[in-house]
Amino acid sequence: MKRTLLVFLIVVFPLFAARAEDIRRVVLYQDMAFLTLERPAVEGRLVIECPPELIPDSVTVAPVRGGGIRSMSVEPRRLTSGKVERLKIALAEKRAVLEEKRMLRKTVERQIELIFDAAGVKDSQAPFSRTHLADALNFIDERVEVLNRRHIGLGREIEELSIEVKDLEAQLGAISRRPGYLITVETDRDGAFRVSYAVRGGSWSPEYAVHADPARGMMRIDASAVIRQATGTDWEAEELLVATGRPGFGIQAPEPVPWYVGMPRYRADSLQKKAAPMSAAPEGAAMDQEFEAEVKATSASYVIGAARSVRLPGDGTPSTVILQKKQMQTAFTRLTCPRIDSGVFLRAEAVWDGNAPVLPGSYSSYVDGEFMGRGVLGRTQPGEKITVDLGRDEGIAVERKEKVFHEKTLTGKDKTTYAYTVTIRNTRAHPVQVALKDQIPVSRDEAVRSELVEAVPAAVPDKDGFLLWDIECPPGAEETVSFSFRITGLPPW
């Protein structure tokens, strides 16, 4: 049974948390984020600080319960974001530790100097006796060796801290050179106003886990959203949604221009024109669990509810939200193409009946609860067939052998026959169906002829030269496929 998914993200706060921005609604696209804030106007004025990632042309302001807007302006301004504050704190700490280590090293140097003074070997005017010299050297060996090791260790620590300080100074300098923005709204009354704008610092990407149960003919796809934002300020969002659109890729529909062909001297000017320029699964997860997040299908995209009352760190740290777990009846097949790879691969095919499309993204494959590997899913619309490769079936072995025969035709042309034998061995205790795919070359030269000589079992190549057999393999048995083709061409020069 479908259930609406409500997810709460738990974010571990850093020791020095960034300044957080209270946001009513966040819609994450795959290349930007659209934020909606609700703020009160005081004495007819509303001022909002925005990060450098703001897209100024995207700002809109509307009253919540009546009232009007006299004017609105968006202007660059140097802002102290949460990330800047954290960098300043970290830089101050590192500088303090660095200064402490330098003072400590000076103390060690002074201690060594005092030991030499006490031993009587520094600025000594009188020559040492043999006994005095031996005592002095023993005194120095006992006390200076430890101090020397400490001095060397402090030198290394100071070198490392100096590098860290320079790195933090570089980061702080890079951020300080990026101006933020200030939105100023003049209103005709006090009260709540809703401000919305887009930023480039937020995004999400799809991630999937595929759980296959071939014995039951079932497959479940867990779709997750990996979300992140790097505006430098943490977001406290009442509602978080993800959308399938990509606004940053542009919204203008393409229009073709006339396409002329001819000799170069008659080349049309229009040809010079150019187009205008945007997860590990829980152990023992049950196959019968299923739920879907609430989805709003707009006229152009899908907006999917992801979480409520969520905090997103502003330093780009990724967080994962599960959007849905969809279970479906599935047809499982095994296929092999031994010309390229001798492995046999398990494939699942089903009709995707989710209420939102599957977006291109990586997935983890689990068969009977065991991890099989990683792959990539393509875009699949609701109602379309979705195909998922699940990994190698180690219980089936395939071997391909080749024989080559050379001869001449009566006209002196070279004629070569290639013969192949493919053996499929099923080591499992149950029968399996294997789709075997191979090929013969296709000639595009009238002087060269390529033809199938025979295929056992019978098979006919398609226009691209591909041959396909569906082989039923009983448990513990071997099945053999053989075919041969002949290439006839011109004699060598």
BELFEN-V475405 format. One record per pair of residues at least 6 apart in sequence whose ideal C-beta (glycine too) atoms are under 6 Angstrom apart, sorted by the first residue. I is the first residue (numbers start at 1). GAP is how many residues later the second one is. D is the distance in Angstrom with one decimal. If there is no record, write none. Layout:
I GAP D
I GAP D
//
This chain:
2 290 5.1
3 288 4.1
4 290 5.3
5 286 5.1
5 288 4.3
7 300 4.5
7 314 5.1
9 298 5.5
9 301 4.5
9 310 5.5
11 300 4.8
11 302 6.0
16 70 5.5
16 73 4.9
18 64 2.5
18 68 5.8
18 215 5.9
18 216 4.6
18 296 5.3
19 63 4.2
19 214 5.7
20 214 4.2
20 216 4.8
21 212 5.1
21 214 5.6
22 214 4.9
23 12 5.3
23 14 5.6
23 212 5.3
23 214 4.7
24 12 5.1
24 14 5.0
24 214 5.2
25 11 4.1
25 214 4.8
26 9 5.7
26 211 4.4
26 214 5.0
27 7 4.5
27 214 4.9
27 216 5.4
28 174 5.6
28 176 4.3
28 199 5.7
28 214 4.9
29 214 5.2
29 216 5.7
29 218 5.8
30 173 5.8
30 216 5.2
31 172 5.9
31 215 5.3
31 217 3.8
32 166 5.4
32 168 5.2
32 216 5.4
33 166 5.4
33 169 2.9
34 164 4.9
36 160 4.5
37 158 4.9
38 154 5.6
38 156 5.4
39 7 5.8
40 152 5.5
41 146 4.5
41 149 5.2
41 152 5.7
44 143 5.2
46 139 4.1
46 147 5.8
47 137 5.4
48 135 4.4
48 147 5.8
49 30 5.3
50 131 4.2
51 129 5.5
51 180 3.9
51 181 6.0
52 126 4.1
52 128 5.2
53 146 4.3
53 147 4.4
53 148 3.7
53 178 5.4
54 127 4.7
54 143 6.0
54 145 5.5
55 143 4.4
56 18 4.6
58 139 5.1
58 140 3.8
59 15 5.6
59 138 4.4
60 136 4.9
61 8 5.7
61 11 5.6
61 124 5.3
61 132 5.8
61 134 5.2
62 132 5.0
63 130 5.5
64 128 4.0
64 130 5.6
67 120 5.9
67 122 4.5
67 124 5.3
68 120 4.5
69 118 5.8
70 116 4.1
70 118 5.9
71 115 4.6
72 113 5.0
73 111 4.9
74 107 5.7
74 109 5.4
75 107 5.6
76 103 4.1
76 105 5.9
77 103 5.9
77 105 4.4
78 101 5.8
79 101 3.2
81 151 3.5
81 152 5.1
82 150 5.5
82 151 4.3
82 152 5.8
82 232 5.3
83 149 3.1
84 91 5.5
87 81 6.0
87 84 5.7
87 85 4.7
90 78 5.8
91 77 4.4
94 70 5.4
94 71 5.0
95 70 6.0
98 63 4.3
101 53 5.7
101 56 5.4
101 57 5.0
104 50 6.0
105 49 4.3
108 39 5.5
108 42 5.6
108 43 4.9
111 36 5.7
112 32 5.7
112 35 5.2
115 28 5.1
115 29 5.7
116 6 4.5
119 17 4.1
119 20 5.0
119 21 5.5
120 16 6.0
121 15 5.6
199 32 5.9
201 28 5.5
201 29 4.9
201 30 4.0
202 27 3.7
204 21 4.8
204 23 4.5
204 38 4.8
205 21 5.0
206 153 4.6
206 155 3.5
207 17 4.6
207 19 5.2
207 72 5.0
207 154 5.8
208 13 5.9
208 15 5.6
208 155 3.7
208 169 5.9
209 13 4.3
209 70 5.4
209 72 4.6
209 155 5.0
210 11 5.5
210 153 5.4
210 155 5.2
210 178 5.3
211 9 4.6
211 155 4.9
212 7 5.0
212 136 5.6
212 155 4.8
212 178 5.3
213 74 5.2
214 118 4.5
217 113 5.8
218 69 5.5
219 109 6.0
219 111 4.0
219 129 5.0
219 131 5.9
220 67 5.7
220 105 5.9
220 107 4.4
221 105 5.1
222 103 4.9
223 100 4.8
223 101 5.0
224 55 5.8
224 96 5.2
224 98 5.0
225 17 4.8
225 81 5.8
225 96 5.0
225 98 5.6
226 92 5.2
226 94 5.4
227 92 5.5
228 88 5.3
228 90 4.6
229 83 5.2
230 86 3.6
231 83 5.2
232 82 5.0
233 81 4.6
234 79 5.5
234 80 4.8
235 77 4.4
236 75 5.5
237 73 5.2
239 69 5.7
240 66 4.7
240 67 4.5
240 70 5.1
241 62 5.3
241 64 5.6
241 65 5.7
242 62 5.2
242 64 5.2
243 58 5.6
243 60 4.8
244 57 4.8
244 58 4.6
245 56 3.9
248 30 3.8
249 29 2.9
250 28 4.6
257 13 5.2
257 16 6.0
258 12 5.5
260 8 4.0
279 85 5.8
281 85 5.5
289 36 5.8
290 35 5.3
290 37 4.7
291 34 5.6
292 32 4.2
293 11 5.2
293 12 4.9
293 30 4.7
293 31 5.5
294 11 4.2
295 7 5.7
295 9 5.2
295 60 4.6
295 61 4.8
296 7 4.5
302 54 4.3
304 19 5.7
304 52 5.9
306 15 4.7
307 14 5.3
326 28 5.2
328 22 4.5
330 18 4.9
330 20 4.3
331 18 5.0
332 16 5.6
333 14 5.1
333 102 5.9
334 10 5.2
334 12 5.7
334 59 5.7
334 98 5.9
334 100 4.8
335 10 5.7
335 12 6.0
335 100 4.2
336 8 4.5
336 62 5.1
336 100 5.7
337 100 4.6
338 60 5.0
338 62 4.0
338 84 5.7
339 99 5.5
342 56 4.9
343 49 4.7
344 49 4.7
344 52 4.2
345 44 5.9
345 47 5.9
346 44 4.4
346 47 5.1
347 42 5.4
348 40 4.7
348 42 5.9
349 38 5.2
350 36 5.8
351 34 5.9
352 28 4.9
352 32 5.9
352 34 4.4
354 28 5.9
357 24 4.9
358 19 5.9
358 22 4.2
360 18 5.7
360 19 5.4
361 16 5.9
362 14 5.5
363 12 5.6
363 14 5.4
364 10 5.8
365 7 4.1
365 8 5.6
365 25 4.7
365 26 5.3
367 23 5.4
372 18 5.7
372 19 3.2
373 18 5.0
375 14 5.6
380 6 4.5
395 32 5.1
395 33 4.3
396 30 5.6
397 28 4.5
398 26 5.5
399 24 4.8
400 22 4.9
401 20 4.9
402 18 5.5
403 16 4.5
404 14 5.7
405 12 4.4
406 10 5.3
407 8 5.1
409 6 5.4
412 79 5.2
413 75 5.6
413 78 5.9
414 75 5.8
414 77 5.5
415 73 4.7
416 71 5.1
417 67 5.9
417 69 4.8
418 67 5.8
419 65 4.0
420 63 5.8
421 61 4.8
422 59 4.6
423 55 5.8
423 57 5.3
424 10 5.8
424 47 5.8
424 49 5.7
424 55 4.9
425 53 4.7
426 6 5.6
426 47 3.9
426 51 5.9
428 47 5.9
429 46 5.2
430 45 5.6
431 43 5.2
431 44 5.9
432 41 5.1
433 39 5.9
434 37 4.8
434 39 6.0
435 35 5.8
436 33 4.5
436 35 5.6
436 45 5.9
437 31 5.5
438 29 5.0
439 26 4.8
439 27 5.0
440 12 5.7
440 21 5.6
440 25 4.7
440 45 4.1
441 9 4.9
442 23 4.4
443 7 4.4
447 43 5.4
448 41 4.2
449 39 4.4
450 37 5.4
451 35 5.5
452 9 5.8
452 33 5.1
453 31 4.3
453 32 5.9
453 33 5.4
454 30 5.8
455 28 4.0
456 26 5.0
459 8 4.6
459 10 5.7
461 6 5.4
469 12 5.5
471 8 5.1
473 6 5.3
//
